[in-house]
Amino acid sequence: MLKLTLDALQIIDAIDRLGSFSAAGKEIFRVPSTISYTVGKLEEDLGVTLFERSGPKVILTPAGRELLKEGRHLLRAAGDLEMRVRRVASGWETEFAIGMDSLLTPVALKDDIMDFYRVADQTRLRIVQEALSGSWEALLDRRVDLLIGAAGEGPSGGGYKAEPIGAVRFVFAIAPSHPLAAIDRPLRKDDLRQYRAISVADSVRQTPARTVGLLLGQETLAVPDMQTKFRFQLAGIGFGFLPEACIREAVATGALVVKEVEEPRAEEMFYLAWRTGEEGAALKWWLDRARRYAAPDRFVSLVRAC
């Protein structure tokens, strides 16, 4: 038979915090005799003294401190479990993970996050960022529950639903000091092949990585995100396509030069996506909120500044 119960731990915790049996009884609505009996019975069952008694004030013994140190972890775990069970019964997920492409900024969701906590403050929220196909892989691997801004069309095979949310226009940009900046015509493949390209590395872990705007056999520097790519191109280390919206200032000041190329990069479509067959309250709330970003003026707010 289990000698140590959550009820006994709760009593010991209250006595330690409040300093007396009577104060503990008032907090947890137990009569003093019940408090005394529970402590005495636990000391007898365990064969240890938990409190040093000196009049109405009591102090934990070393054995009591050790018991309560570990016991408080159990009380917290039990409290968490109770809240999770209640959340499951109410339809709210215990944890909800949002995935975003690394080109986008989670900070744009700050108002949505605050509103979400007002209605579901017991659902743990987590934000994950991946690059290119990595977002789709995270969804299908169940590492995230909803994608707000996944780059490109999803993989074949199904298992998810997707809706377009917005598009990003890319332009070919280089530092004015780069040799390609001196060419006064649309750049051809042979022009580009001579120099280093900078690309954002796909963050997929298992499926084949996606590459964008690279030529076969071309020297390439792969970086983790668009912001790093932007800074390296500013430094003249290489070239590549960058989001037009986030480099306007650099172009206006002459820090970057936009060049025409014979094969421009098409606009990149971004999607909302979620797994089929899932209907949790958090997913429904976030889908409703995220669909508002489908307006062009709202979607651009998601694009991270370079």
ZATOR-477698 format. One record per residue (C-alpha): residue in three letters; z, y, x. Coordinates in steps of 0.25 Angstrom, whole numbers, padded with zeros to 4 digits, always signed. Layout:
REM ZATOR-477698
ALAZYX/...
END
This chain:
REM ZATOR-477698
MET+0000+0000+0000/LEU-0004+0014+0005/LYS+0009+0021+0009/LEU+0002+0035+0012/THR-0004+0042+0000/LEU-0011+0055-0002/ASP+0000+0059-0012/ALA+0010+0057-0001/LEU+0002+0065+0010/GLN+0000+0076+0000/ILE+0016+0077-0002/ILE+0018+0076+0013/ASP+0008+0087+0016/ALA+0014+0096+0005/ILE+0028+0094+0011/ASP+0023+0098+0025/ARG+0016+0110+0020/LEU+0027+0115+0011/GLY+0039+0111+0019/SER+0047+0104+0008/PHE+0047+0093-0002/SER+0049+0102-0014/ALA+0038+0112-0010/ALA+0028+0100-0008/GLY+0032+0095-0022/LYS+0029+0109-0028/GLU+0016+0109-0022/ILE+0011+0096-0026/PHE+0019+0095-0039/ARG+0028+0084-0036/VAL+0043+0084-0038/PRO+0052+0083-0025/SER+0057+0069-0028/THR+0042+0064-0028/ILE+0040+0071-0015/SER+0052+0065-0008/TYR+0049+0051-0013/THR+0035+0052-0008/VAL+0038+0056+0006/GLY+0050+0046+0007/LYS+0042+0035+0002/LEU+0031+0038+0012/GLU+0041+0039+0023/GLU+0046+0026+0019/ASP+0033+0019+0018/LEU+0028+0024+0032/GLY+0041+0023+0039/VAL+0041+0037+0044/THR+0048+0050+0042/LEU+0038+0061+0037/PHE+0047+0073+0036/GLU+0060+0078+0042/ARG+0068+0083+0031/SER+0078+0095+0033/GLY+0082+0100+0020/PRO+0071+0105+0011/LYS+0062+0107+0023/VAL+0054+0095+0028/ILE+0045+0093+0041/LEU+0036+0082+0044/THR+0039+0072+0055/PRO+0029+0069+0066/ALA+0025+0057+0058/GLY+0024+0065+0045/ARG+0015+0075+0053/GLU+0006+0064+0057/LEU+0005+0059+0043/LEU+0002+0072+0037/LYS-0008+0076+0048/GLU-0017+0064+0044/GLY-0013+0064+0030/ARG-0018+0078+0028/HIS-0032+0073+0032/LEU-0031+0062+0021/LEU-0027+0073+0011/ARG-0039+0082+0014/ALA-0048+0070+0013/ALA-0042+0065+0000/GLY-0044+0080-0005/ASP-0059+0080+0000/LEU-0061+0066-0007/GLU-0055+0071-0020/MET-0064+0084-0020/ARG-0077+0075-0017/VAL-0074+0066-0028/ARG-0073+0077-0038/ARG-0085+0084-0032/VAL-0093+0071-0034/ALA-0088+0070-0048/SER-0092+0084-0051/GLY-0106+0082-0045/TRP-0105+0090-0033/GLU-0109+0084-0019/THR-0097+0083-0009/GLU-0107+0089+0001/PHE-0120+0095+0001/ALA-0130+0097+0012/ILE-0141+0108+0013/GLY-0152+0106+0023/MET-0161+0118+0028/ASP-0172+0119+0038/SER-0168+0126+0050/LEU-0177+0137+0047/LEU-0169+0141+0036/THR-0155+0147+0036/PRO-0143+0141+0028/VAL-0136+0155+0028/ALA-0146+0159+0017/LEU-0139+0150+0008/LYS-0125+0156+0010/ASP-0125+0162-0004/ASP-0129+0149-0010/ILE-0118+0142-0002/MET-0107+0151-0007/ASP-0112+0149-0022/PHE-0112+0134-0020/TYR-0098+0134-0015/ARG-0094+0142-0027/VAL-0098+0130-0036/ALA-0096+0118-0026/ASP-0086+0122-0016/GLN-0082+0107-0014/THR-0096+0103-0010/ARG-0098+0103+0005/LEU-0110+0111+0009/ARG-0118+0108+0022/ILE-0131+0114+0027/VAL-0140+0107+0037/GLN-0152+0112+0044/GLU-0164+0104+0049/ALA-0178+0108+0054/LEU-0191+0104+0048/SER-0190+0089+0043/GLY-0176+0088+0047/SER-0172+0094+0034/TRP-0179+0084+0026/GLU-0173+0072+0034/ALA-0159+0078+0032/LEU-0162+0078+0017/LEU-0167+0063+0016/ASP-0156+0059+0026/ARG-0146+0065+0016/ARG-0140+0074+0027/VAL-0143+0086+0017/ASP-0144+0086+0002/LEU-0153+0098+0000/LEU-0164+0105+0008/ILE-0165+0120+0006/GLY-0177+0123+0015/ALA-0183+0110+0021/ALA-0196+0113+0029/GLY-0209+0106+0025/GLU-0211+0095+0015/GLY-0201+0084+0014/PRO-0204+0070+0020/SER-0212+0059+0012/GLY-0204+0048+0005/GLY-0197+0057-0005/GLY-0182+0056-0008/TYR-0181+0071-0010/LYS-0185+0083-0019/ALA-0191+0096-0013/GLU-0195+0109-0018/PRO-0201+0120-0010/ILE-0192+0132-0007/GLY-0200+0141+0002/ALA-0210+0143+0013/VAL-0209+0149+0027/ARG-0221+0155+0034/PHE-0223+0153+0049/VAL-0230+0161+0059/PHE-0234+0158+0074/ALA-0225+0167+0083/ILE-0224+0169+0098/ALA-0217+0179+0107/PRO-0226+0190+0112/SER-0225+0185+0126/HIS-0230+0171+0123/PRO-0245+0169+0128/LEU-0250+0166+0114/ALA-0246+0180+0110/ALA-0258+0185+0118/ILE-0268+0177+0110/ASP-0275+0186+0100/ARG-0281+0176+0090/PRO-0275+0164+0082/LEU-0268+0154+0091/ARG-0275+0141+0092/LYS-0269+0127+0095/ASP-0274+0128+0110/ASP-0267+0141+0111/LEU-0254+0135+0106/ARG-0254+0122+0113/GLN-0252+0129+0127/TYR-0239+0134+0124/ARG-0225+0129+0119/ALA-0222+0129+0104/ILE-0208+0130+0098/SER-0204+0121+0086/VAL-0193+0118+0078/ALA-0189+0104+0080/ASP-0188+0095+0067/SER-0174+0090+0065/VAL-0177+0077+0059/ARG-0170+0065+0064/GLN-0177+0053+0060/THR-0191+0057+0054/PRO-0202+0062+0062/ALA-0201+0077+0066/ARG-0210+0088+0061/THR-0217+0097+0070/VAL-0223+0111+0065/GLY-0234+0119+0072/LEU-0235+0111+0085/LEU-0247+0106+0093/LEU-0248+0092+0098/GLY-0243+0091+0113/GLN-0238+0106+0112/GLU-0226+0110+0121/THR-0215+0112+0111/LEU-0201+0117+0111/ALA-0193+0112+0099/VAL-0181+0120+0094/PRO-0171+0117+0083/ASP-0174+0129+0073/MET-0183+0140+0070/GLN-0174+0151+0076/THR-0174+0144+0090/LYS-0189+0143+0089/PHE-0190+0158+0085/ARG-0182+0162+0097/PHE-0189+0154+0107/GLN-0202+0159+0102/LEU-0197+0173+0103/ALA-0194+0170+0118/GLY-0208+0165+0120/ILE-0205+0151+0123/GLY-0215+0146+0113/PHE-0222+0148+0100/GLY-0222+0143+0086/PHE-0222+0146+0071/LEU-0210+0154+0066/PRO-0206+0158+0051/GLU-0213+0171+0048/ALA-0201+0177+0041/CYS-0191+0175+0052/ILE-0199+0181+0063/ARG-0204+0194+0057/GLU-0194+0202+0065/ALA-0198+0196+0078/VAL-0213+0198+0075/ALA-0210+0213+0070/THR-0203+0215+0084/GLY-0214+0208+0092/ALA-0204+0197+0097/LEU-0214+0187+0091/VAL-0229+0188+0089/VAL-0235+0180+0077/LYS-0249+0174+0080/GLU-0260+0168+0072/VAL-0262+0153+0075/GLU-0274+0144+0070/GLU-0265+0135+0063/PRO-0253+0142+0057/ARG-0241+0135+0051/ALA-0241+0134+0036/GLU-0229+0139+0028/GLU-0217+0129+0029/MET-0212+0126+0015/PHE-0197+0123+0013/TYR-0191+0115+0003/LEU-0178+0112-0005/ALA-0176+0097-0005/TRP-0166+0087-0010/ARG-0165+0072-0011/THR-0169+0066-0025/GLY-0158+0060-0034/GLU-0147+0069-0030/GLU-0141+0078-0040/GLY-0128+0083-0035/ALA-0122+0097-0040/ALA-0124+0103-0026/LEU-0138+0099-0025/LYS-0141+0105-0038/TRP-0134+0118-0035/TRP-0141+0119-0022/LEU-0155+0116-0027/ASP-0154+0127-0038/ARG-0149+0137-0027/ALA-0159+0133-0017/ARG-0171+0134-0026/ARG-0169+0149-0027/TYR-0174+0150-0012/ALA-0187+0145-0017/ALA-0191+0160-0019/PRO-0198+0166-0007/ASP-0188+0177-0005/ARG-0176+0167-0006/PHE-0182+0157+0003/VAL-0185+0167+0014/SER-0170+0169+0015/LEU-0168+0155+0020/VAL-0177+0157+0032/ARG-0168+0158+0044/ALA-0170+0171+0052/CYS-0176+0168+0066/
END
